[in-house]
Amino acid sequence: MKECIIEKGLEIKKFFKRNRPIKDLLLFVLVTILFHFLYWETKMNTWLFGAFTKDIFDFFTKIAFNGVVFLSSIFFDTDFEAIQSSLRFYNSSDNAIICTMKVVNSCSGIKQILQLFMIILVLPNKFWKRMIYFLCTSLIVIFFNIIRIFGLTGVLLYHPDKYQFIHDWIGRPFHYIIIFLIWLIWIEFFAYKKKKAELIS
């Protein structure tokens, strides 16, 4: 029985060695699921940075909010004012409020940055290289988080009836696409040493 288990274990190991992309993808999926379970079940957003948790979430929320205000001032022709962490849009003819977009702490992008961190921790290659990649790609996550919120603001302003659907089914998956692409770039170009034959071809 013991020999059979060992033999099966060796077969699985050989399978994943021959099929490295499957192993990498499974690891990505498992870490993503595990992170979400830990984040929501332990209410990580309430204790993660100790006494500074709220301040850090507020800081990243402010970055997202300021980014959305900047883009709104360039691309929207509707009058608005920025109040604390909200954008209030007005009708220019009678100054009536059209809508209000509030950027809350759950929009800060910290959850996605932490998810990225956990994924990068289990990636192959040297630790210091992975940490440099993490720092650089964290900025990408922050940038695309601003783009996401800005896009949702446009939907709320011009197509409010579609906001909830787009928020839930396009806005949320958008993060996963960005993180997946970041992971894929590492796997394809940085994770493993290229063989000479691959380099020549």
Accessible surface in RSA format (square Angstrom, percent):
REM  Atomic radii and reference values for relative SASA: ProtOr
REM  Chains: A
REM  Algorithm: Lee & Richards
REM  Probe-radius: 1.40
REM  Slices: 20
REM RES _ NUM      All-atoms   Total-Side   Main-Chain    Non-polar    All polar
REM                ABS   REL    ABS   REL    ABS   REL    ABS   REL    ABS   REL
RES MET A   1   185.45  96.0 139.10  92.1  46.35 110.4 116.54  99.1  68.91  91.3
RES LYS A   2   159.87  78.0 154.58  94.8   5.29  12.6  99.12  89.2  60.75  64.7
RES GLU A   3   144.20  82.8 139.78 105.7   4.42  10.5  54.22 104.9  89.98  73.5
RES CYS A   4    69.32  52.4  64.18  71.6   5.15  12.1  19.85  50.3  49.48  53.3
RES ILE A   5   107.46  61.1 103.67  77.2   3.79   9.1 105.43  75.9   2.03   5.5
RES ILE A   6    93.02  52.9  86.22  64.2   6.81  16.4  91.98  66.2   1.05   2.8
RES GLU A   7   104.30  59.9 102.67  77.7   1.63   3.9  31.29  60.5  73.01  59.6
RES LYS A   8   118.50  57.8 118.44  72.7   0.06   0.1  68.63  61.8  49.86  53.1
RES GLY A   9    36.58  45.1   0.00   N/A  36.58  45.1  30.22  82.9   6.35  14.2
RES LEU A  10    93.64  52.2  92.94  66.5   0.70   1.8  93.08  65.4   0.57   1.5
RES GLU A  11    86.10  49.4  81.05  61.3   5.05  12.0  38.39  74.3  47.71  39.0
RES ILE A  12    98.86  56.3  96.85  72.2   2.01   4.8  98.83  71.2   0.03   0.1
RES LYS A  13   145.82  71.1 138.76  85.1   7.06  16.8  87.85  79.1  57.97  61.7
RES LYS A  14   123.78  60.4 122.43  75.1   1.35   3.2  68.11  61.3  55.67  59.3
RES PHE A  15    83.62  41.8  83.62  51.8   0.00   0.0  83.62  50.7   0.00   0.0
RES PHE A  16    53.93  27.0  53.40  33.1   0.53   1.4  53.46  32.4   0.47   1.3
RES LYS A  17   172.62  84.2 146.89  90.1  25.73  61.3  98.74  88.9  73.88  78.7
RES ARG A  18   172.29  72.3 135.86  69.3  36.43  86.7  74.39 101.7  97.91  59.3
RES ASN A  19    42.93  29.6  40.75  39.4   2.18   5.2   3.01   7.2  39.92  38.6
RES ARG A  20   107.67  45.2 107.43  54.8   0.24   0.6  23.26  31.8  84.41  51.2
RES PRO A  21    98.53  71.8  91.67  83.6   6.86  24.9  95.40  78.8   3.14  19.5
RES ILE A  22    78.70  44.8  76.35  56.9   2.34   5.6  78.49  56.5   0.20   0.5
RES LYS A  23    78.46  38.3  77.15  47.3   1.31   3.1  40.95  36.9  37.50  39.9
RES ASP A  24     6.09   4.3   4.45   4.4   1.63   3.9   1.29   3.0   4.80   4.8
RES LEU A  25    83.26  46.4  83.26  59.6   0.00   0.0  83.26  58.5   0.00   0.0
RES LEU A  26    83.20  46.3  83.14  59.5   0.05   0.1  83.20  58.4   0.00   0.0
RES LEU A  27    66.40  37.0  65.28  46.7   1.12   2.8  65.97  46.3   0.43   1.2
RES PHE A  28    22.36  11.2  20.73  12.8   1.62   4.2  21.92  13.3   0.43   1.2
RES VAL A  29    63.63  41.9  62.28  56.4   1.36   3.3  63.62  55.3   0.02   0.0
RES LEU A  30   109.82  61.2 106.62  76.3   3.20   8.0 106.84  75.0   2.98   8.0
RES VAL A  31    11.76   7.7  11.28  10.2   0.49   1.2  11.76  10.2   0.00   0.0
RES THR A  32    18.56  13.2  18.54  18.8   0.02   0.1  18.56  24.9   0.00   0.0
RES ILE A  33   107.97  61.4 103.84  77.4   4.12   9.9 106.93  77.0   1.04   2.8
RES LEU A  34    89.90  50.1  86.91  62.2   2.99   7.5  89.73  63.0   0.17   0.4
RES PHE A  35     2.12   1.1   2.12   1.3   0.00   0.0   2.12   1.3   0.00   0.0
RES HIS A  36    34.89  19.1  33.73  23.4   1.16   3.0  32.54  33.5   2.35   2.7
RES PHE A  37   122.66  61.4 114.51  70.9   8.15  21.2 121.85  73.9   0.80   2.3
RES LEU A  38    61.23  34.1  61.20  43.8   0.02   0.1  61.23  43.0   0.00   0.0
RES TYR A  39     7.75   3.6   7.75   4.4   0.00   0.0   0.92   0.7   6.84   8.4
RES TRP A  40   138.91  55.7 126.54  61.2  12.38  29.1 116.73  62.2  22.18  36.0
RES GLU A  41   119.01  68.3  89.45  67.7  29.57  70.4  14.53  28.1 104.49  85.3
RES THR A  42    58.45  41.6  42.77  43.4  15.68  37.4  50.59  68.0   7.86  11.9
RES LYS A  43   138.01  67.3 137.29  84.2   0.72   1.7  80.22  72.2  57.80  61.6
RES MET A  44    21.01  10.9  21.01  13.9   0.00   0.0  16.87  14.3   4.14   5.5
RES ASN A  45    62.44  43.1  52.59  50.8   9.85  23.7   2.88   6.9  59.56  57.6
RES THR A  46    89.98  64.0  62.09  62.9  27.89  66.5  58.01  77.9  31.97  48.3
RES TRP A  47   125.65  50.4 119.33  57.8   6.32  14.8 117.84  62.8   7.81  12.7
RES LEU A  48    46.17  25.7  25.60  18.3  20.57  51.7  25.60  18.0  20.57  55.4
RES PHE A  49    68.39  34.2  53.21  33.0  15.17  39.5  61.96  37.6   6.42  18.4
RES GLY A  50    47.84  59.0   0.00   N/A  47.84  59.0  37.54 103.0  10.30  23.1
RES ALA A  51   100.96  92.8  57.21  88.3  43.75  99.5  70.48  99.2  30.48  80.8
RES PHE A  52   135.78  67.9 135.78  84.1   0.00   0.0 135.78  82.3   0.00   0.0
RES THR A  53     6.76   4.8   6.70   6.8   0.07   0.2   6.70   9.0   0.07   0.1
RES LYS A  54   140.45  68.5 135.02  82.8   5.42  12.9 108.44  97.6  32.00  34.1
RES ASP A  55    89.31  62.6  82.77  82.4   6.54  15.5  25.65  60.4  63.66  63.5
RES ILE A  56    50.14  28.5  48.95  36.5   1.19   2.9  50.14  36.1   0.00   0.0
RES PHE A  57     8.29   4.1   8.29   5.1   0.00   0.0   8.29   5.0   0.00   0.0
RES ASP A  58    51.65  36.2  46.10  45.9   5.55  13.1  26.49  62.4  25.15  25.1
RES PHE A  59   119.03  59.6 113.39  70.2   5.64  14.7 118.76  72.0   0.27   0.8
RES PHE A  60    46.17  23.1  44.95  27.8   1.22   3.2  44.95  27.3   1.22   3.5
RES THR A  61     7.83   5.6   7.83   7.9   0.00   0.0   7.83  10.5   0.00   0.0
RES LYS A  62   131.64  64.2 127.57  78.3   4.08   9.7  74.21  66.8  57.43  61.2
RES ILE A  63    56.43  32.1  51.51  38.4   4.92  11.8  54.54  39.3   1.88   5.1
RES ALA A  64     1.79   1.6   1.56   2.4   0.23   0.5   1.66   2.3   0.13   0.3
RES PHE A  65    13.30   6.7  13.30   8.2   0.00   0.0  13.30   8.1   0.00   0.0
RES ASN A  66    75.39  52.0  69.64  67.3   5.76  13.9  25.96  62.5  49.43  47.8
RES GLY A  67    14.44  17.8   0.00   N/A  14.44  17.8  13.60  37.3   0.84   1.9
RES VAL A  68     0.00   0.0   0.00   0.0   0.00   0.0   0.00   0.0   0.00   0.0
RES VAL A  69    34.49  22.7  34.49  31.2   0.00   0.0  34.49  30.0   0.00   0.0
RES PHE A  70   127.33  63.7 123.06  76.2   4.27  11.1 127.21  77.1   0.12   0.3
RES LEU A  71    28.49  15.9  28.49  20.4   0.00   0.0  28.49  20.0   0.00   0.0
RES SER A  72     0.00   0.0   0.00   0.0   0.00   0.0   0.00   0.0   0.00   0.0
RES SER A  73    71.48  60.4  41.39  55.2  30.09  69.3  34.97  74.5  36.51  51.2
RES ILE A  74    97.43  55.4  66.09  49.2  31.35  75.6  70.86  51.0  26.57  72.1
RES PHE A  75   132.29  66.2 101.65  63.0  30.63  79.7 104.99  63.7  27.29  78.1
RES PHE A  76    27.26  13.6  14.22   8.8  13.04  33.9  15.02   9.1  12.24  35.0
RES ASP A  77   135.31  94.8  98.91  98.4  36.40  86.1  52.63 123.9  82.68  82.5
RES THR A  78    24.68  17.6  14.98  15.2   9.70  23.1  11.54  15.5  13.14  19.9
RES ASP A  79    80.97  56.7  74.81  74.5   6.16  14.6  23.97  56.4  57.00  56.9
RES PHE A  80    48.78  24.4  21.07  13.0  27.71  72.1  21.77  13.2  27.01  77.3
RES GLU A  81    73.21  42.0  68.52  51.8   4.69  11.2  27.55  53.3  45.66  37.3
RES ALA A  82    51.68  47.5  20.42  31.5  31.26  71.1  20.57  29.0  31.11  82.4
RES ILE A  83    60.87  34.6  56.96  42.4   3.91   9.4  59.86  43.1   1.01   2.7
RES GLN A  84   166.85  93.3 129.09  94.3  37.76  89.9  52.79 112.4 114.06  86.5
RES SER A  85    27.72  23.4  27.54  36.8   0.18   0.4  19.10  40.7   8.62  12.1
RES SER A  86    14.95  12.6  14.95  20.0   0.00   0.0   5.48  11.7   9.47  13.3
RES LEU A  87     0.00   0.0   0.00   0.0   0.00   0.0   0.00   0.0   0.00   0.0
RES ARG A  88    75.26  31.6  75.26  38.4   0.00   0.0   0.91   1.2  74.35  45.1
RES PHE A  89     0.00   0.0   0.00   0.0   0.00   0.0   0.00   0.0   0.00   0.0
RES TYR A  90    35.11  16.4  34.93  19.9   0.19   0.5  26.63  20.0   8.48  10.5
RES ASN A  91    59.15  40.8  56.82  54.9   2.34   5.6   4.47  10.8  54.68  52.9
RES SER A  92    95.95  81.1  63.20  84.3  32.76  75.5  32.43  69.1  63.52  89.0
RES SER A  93   101.08  85.4  57.87  77.2  43.21  99.5  56.72 120.8  44.36  62.1
RES ASP A  94    97.47  68.3  68.84  68.5  28.62  67.7  41.89  98.6  55.58  55.4
RES ASN A  95   111.75  77.1 100.59  97.2  11.17  26.9  25.21  60.7  86.54  83.6
RES ALA A  96    49.07  45.1  40.47  62.5   8.59  19.5  49.05  69.1   0.01   0.0
RES ILE A  97    96.86  55.1  69.09  51.5  27.77  66.9  69.09  49.8  27.77  75.4
RES ILE A  98    80.20  45.6  48.77  36.3  31.43  75.8  54.12  39.0  26.08  70.8
RES CYS A  99    18.22  13.8  10.56  11.8   7.66  18.0  18.11  45.9   0.11   0.1
RES THR A 100    60.86  43.3  38.48  39.0  22.38  53.3  29.57  39.7  31.29  47.3
RES MET A 101    11.67   6.0  11.24   7.4   0.43   1.0   7.36   6.3   4.31   5.7
RES LYS A 102   116.02  56.6 100.79  61.8  15.23  36.3  74.10  66.7  41.92  44.7
RES VAL A 103     0.72   0.5   0.00   0.0   0.72   1.7   0.24   0.2   0.48   1.3
RES VAL A 104    61.28  40.3  56.44  51.1   4.84  11.7  61.28  53.2   0.00   0.0
RES ASN A 105    51.83  35.7  47.43  45.8   4.40  10.6  20.91  50.3  30.93  29.9
RES SER A 106    92.16  77.9  57.16  76.3  35.00  80.6  51.35 109.3  40.81  57.2
RES CYS A 107    22.78  17.2  21.97  24.5   0.82   1.9   0.82   2.1  21.97  23.7
RES SER A 108     4.27   3.6   1.53   2.0   2.73   6.3   0.00   0.0   4.27   6.0
RES GLY A 109     1.50   1.8   0.00   N/A   1.50   1.8   0.15   0.4   1.35   3.0
RES ILE A 110     5.25   3.0   5.16   3.8   0.09   0.2   5.21   3.8   0.04   0.1
RES LYS A 111    26.66  13.0  25.47  15.6   1.19   2.8  17.03  15.3   9.63  10.3
RES GLN A 112    18.54  10.4  18.54  13.6   0.00   0.0   0.47   1.0  18.07  13.7
RES ILE A 113    19.73  11.2  19.73  14.7   0.00   0.0  19.73  14.2   0.00   0.0
RES LEU A 114    32.35  18.0  31.92  22.8   0.43   1.1  31.92  22.4   0.43   1.1
RES GLN A 115     1.68   0.9   1.65   1.2   0.02   0.1   0.14   0.3   1.53   1.2
RES LEU A 116     0.42   0.2   0.42   0.3   0.00   0.0   0.42   0.3   0.00   0.0
RES PHE A 117    65.61  32.8  65.61  40.6   0.00   0.0  65.61  39.8   0.00   0.0
RES MET A 118    48.93  25.3  47.29  31.3   1.64   3.9  39.86  33.9   9.07  12.0
RES ILE A 119     1.10   0.6   1.10   0.8   0.00   0.0   1.10   0.8   0.00   0.0
RES ILE A 120     1.15   0.7   1.15   0.9   0.00   0.0   1.15   0.8   0.00   0.0
RES LEU A 121    73.11  40.7  58.25  41.7  14.87  37.4  58.25  40.9  14.87  40.0
RES VAL A 122    63.27  41.6  43.87  39.7  19.40  46.7  50.75  44.1  12.52  34.0
RES LEU A 123    10.07   5.6   4.42   3.2   5.65  14.2   4.52   3.2   5.55  14.9
RES PRO A 124    38.62  28.1  26.73  24.4  11.89  43.2  38.55  31.8   0.07   0.4
RES ASN A 125    56.22  38.8  25.68  24.8  30.54  73.5  15.71  37.8  40.52  39.2
RES LYS A 126   123.65  60.3 115.67  71.0   7.98  19.0  71.35  64.2  52.31  55.7
RES PHE A 127   116.31  58.2 111.07  68.8   5.24  13.6 111.07  67.3   5.24  15.0
RES TRP A 128   142.82  57.3 138.91  67.2   3.91   9.2 130.99  69.8  11.83  19.2
RES LYS A 129    79.49  38.8  74.75  45.9   4.74  11.3  34.21  30.8  45.28  48.2
RES ARG A 130    27.96  11.7  27.96  14.3   0.00   0.0   0.25   0.3  27.71  16.8
RES MET A 131    35.63  18.5  35.63  23.6   0.00   0.0  24.14  20.5  11.49  15.2
RES ILE A 132    93.28  53.1  92.87  69.2   0.41   1.0  93.15  67.1   0.13   0.4
RES TYR A 133    28.70  13.4  25.62  14.6   3.08   8.0  27.05  20.3   1.64   2.0
RES PHE A 134    27.18  13.6  27.18  16.8   0.00   0.0  27.18  16.5   0.00   0.0
RES LEU A 135   115.43  64.3 111.08  79.5   4.35  10.9 111.68  78.4   3.76  10.1
RES CYS A 136    69.69  52.7  64.53  72.0   5.16  12.1  22.39  56.7  47.30  51.0
RES THR A 137     4.86   3.5   4.86   4.9   0.00   0.0   4.86   6.5   0.00   0.0
RES SER A 138    11.62   9.8  11.62  15.5   0.00   0.0  11.62  24.8   0.00   0.0
RES LEU A 139   122.38  68.2 117.72  84.2   4.65  11.7 118.12  83.0   4.25  11.4
RES ILE A 140    73.31  41.7  71.16  53.0   2.16   5.2  73.31  52.8   0.00   0.0
RES VAL A 141     2.78   1.8   1.84   1.7   0.94   2.3   2.42   2.1   0.36   1.0
RES ILE A 142    28.40  16.2  28.12  20.9   0.28   0.7  28.40  20.5   0.00   0.0
RES PHE A 143   110.60  55.3 108.74  67.4   1.86   4.8 110.50  67.0   0.10   0.3
RES PHE A 144    63.08  31.6  63.08  39.1   0.00   0.0  63.08  38.2   0.00   0.0
RES ASN A 145     1.74   1.2   1.72   1.7   0.02   0.0   0.00   0.0   1.74   1.7
RES ILE A 146    22.98  13.1  22.98  17.1   0.00   0.0  22.98  16.5   0.00   0.0
RES ILE A 147    60.51  34.4  58.98  43.9   1.53   3.7  58.98  42.5   1.53   4.1
RES ARG A 148    24.47  10.3  15.80   8.1   8.67  20.6  10.06  13.8  14.41   8.7
RES ILE A 149     1.38   0.8   1.38   1.0   0.00   0.0   1.38   1.0   0.00   0.0
RES PHE A 150    34.75  17.4  34.75  21.5   0.00   0.0  34.75  21.1   0.00   0.0
RES GLY A 151    35.60  43.9   0.00   N/A  35.60  43.9  33.03  90.6   2.57   5.8
RES LEU A 152     7.79   4.3   6.74   4.8   1.04   2.6   6.81   4.8   0.98   2.6
RES THR A 153     0.11   0.1   0.10   0.1   0.01   0.0   0.10   0.1   0.01   0.0
RES GLY A 154    11.67  14.4   0.00   N/A  11.67  14.4  10.89  29.9   0.78   1.8
RES VAL A 155    24.96  16.4  23.11  20.9   1.85   4.5  24.33  21.1   0.63   1.7
RES LEU A 156    31.24  17.4  30.26  21.7   0.98   2.5  30.26  21.3   0.98   2.6
RES LEU A 157    13.31   7.4   2.32   1.7  10.99  27.6   2.32   1.6  10.99  29.6
RES TYR A 158   107.41  50.1  83.44  47.5  23.97  62.4  81.23  61.0  26.18  32.3
RES HIS A 159    94.52  51.7  93.40  64.9   1.12   2.9  58.29  60.1  36.22  42.1
RES PRO A 160    82.16  59.9  69.02  62.9  13.14  47.8  69.28  57.2  12.87  80.0
RES ASP A 161   123.35  86.4  81.58  81.2  41.77  98.8  53.59 126.1  69.76  69.6
RES LYS A 162   108.24  52.8 106.36  65.3   1.88   4.5  60.10  54.1  48.13  51.3
RES TYR A 163    42.63  19.9  42.63  24.3   0.00   0.0  27.17  20.4  15.46  19.1
RES GLN A 164   108.88  60.9 107.47  78.5   1.41   3.3  57.24 121.8  51.64  39.2
RES PHE A 165   128.05  64.1 121.21  75.1   6.84  17.8 125.98  76.4   2.06   5.9
RES ILE A 166    37.08  21.1  37.08  27.6   0.00   0.0  37.08  26.7   0.00   0.0
RES HIS A 167    34.75  19.0  34.75  24.2   0.00   0.0  15.48  16.0  19.27  22.4
RES ASP A 168    41.48  29.1  33.28  33.1   8.20  19.4   7.97  18.8  33.51  33.4
RES TRP A 169   173.55  69.6 158.55  76.7  15.00  35.2 139.50  74.4  34.05  55.2
RES ILE A 170    97.91  55.7  93.74  69.8   4.18  10.1  96.12  69.2   1.79   4.9
RES GLY A 171     3.64   4.5   0.00   N/A   3.64   4.5   3.64  10.0   0.00   0.0
RES ARG A 172   133.40  56.0 131.58  67.1   1.82   4.3  40.77  55.7  92.63  56.1
RES PRO A 173    46.44  33.8  45.45  41.4   0.99   3.6  46.23  38.2   0.21   1.3
RES PHE A 174    51.79  25.9  51.22  31.7   0.57   1.5  51.79  31.4   0.00   0.0
RES HIS A 175    13.68   7.5  13.32   9.3   0.36   0.9   7.93   8.2   5.75   6.7
RES TYR A 176    84.96  39.7  83.19  47.3   1.77   4.6  65.97  49.6  18.99  23.4
RES ILE A 177    98.00  55.8  95.35  71.0   2.65   6.4  98.00  70.6   0.00   0.0
RES ILE A 178    16.89   9.6  16.60  12.4   0.29   0.7  16.71  12.0   0.18   0.5
RES ILE A 179     1.33   0.8   1.33   1.0   0.00   0.0   1.33   1.0   0.00   0.0
RES PHE A 180    69.82  34.9  69.82  43.2   0.00   0.0  69.82  42.3   0.00   0.0
RES LEU A 181    82.80  46.1  82.80  59.2   0.00   0.0  82.80  58.1   0.00   0.0
RES ILE A 182     7.71   4.4   7.57   5.6   0.14   0.3   7.67   5.5   0.04   0.1
RES TRP A 183    13.40   5.4  11.53   5.6   1.87   4.4  10.72   5.7   2.68   4.3
RES LEU A 184    62.32  34.7  62.32  44.6   0.00   0.0  62.32  43.8   0.00   0.0
RES ILE A 185    81.18  46.2  80.53  60.0   0.65   1.6  81.18  58.5   0.00   0.0
RES TRP A 186     7.40   3.0   7.40   3.6   0.00   0.0   7.40   3.9   0.00   0.0
RES ILE A 187    21.53  12.3  14.72  11.0   6.81  16.4  14.72  10.6   6.81  18.5
RES GLU A 188    89.20  51.2  84.40  63.9   4.79  11.4  18.26  35.3  70.93  57.9
RES PHE A 189   134.08  67.1 114.44  70.9  19.64  51.1 115.11  69.8  18.98  54.3
RES PHE A 190    95.47  47.8  87.74  54.3   7.73  20.1  92.36  56.0   3.11   8.9
RES ALA A 191     6.46   5.9   0.00   0.0   6.46  14.7   0.00   0.0   6.46  17.1
RES TYR A 192    49.55  23.1  37.89  21.6  11.66  30.3  42.12  31.7   7.43   9.2
RES LYS A 193   201.79  98.4 174.07 106.8  27.72  66.0 123.50 111.2  78.29  83.4
RES LYS A 194    94.96  46.3  74.63  45.8  20.33  48.4  41.00  36.9  53.96  57.5
RES LYS A 195   149.52  72.9 142.75  87.6   6.77  16.1  91.80  82.6  57.72  61.5
RES LYS A 196   170.48  83.2 165.51 101.6   4.96  11.8 108.90  98.0  61.58  65.6
RES ALA A 197    74.62  68.6  62.38  96.3  12.24  27.8  67.28  94.7   7.34  19.4
RES GLU A 198    94.71  54.4  78.21  59.2  16.50  39.3  37.57  72.7  57.15  46.7
RES LEU A 199   122.15  68.0  91.99  65.8  30.15  75.8  95.62  67.2  26.53  71.4
RES ILE A 200   153.80  87.5 122.69  91.4  31.11  75.0 129.76  93.4  24.04  65.2
RES SER A 201   123.05 104.0  57.79  77.1  65.27 150.4  63.42 135.0  59.64  83.5
END  Absolute sums over single chains surface
CHAIN  1 A    13306.1      11637.3       1668.8       9308.8       3997.3
END  Absolute sums over all chains
TOTAL         13306.1      11637.3       1668.8       9308.8       3997.3
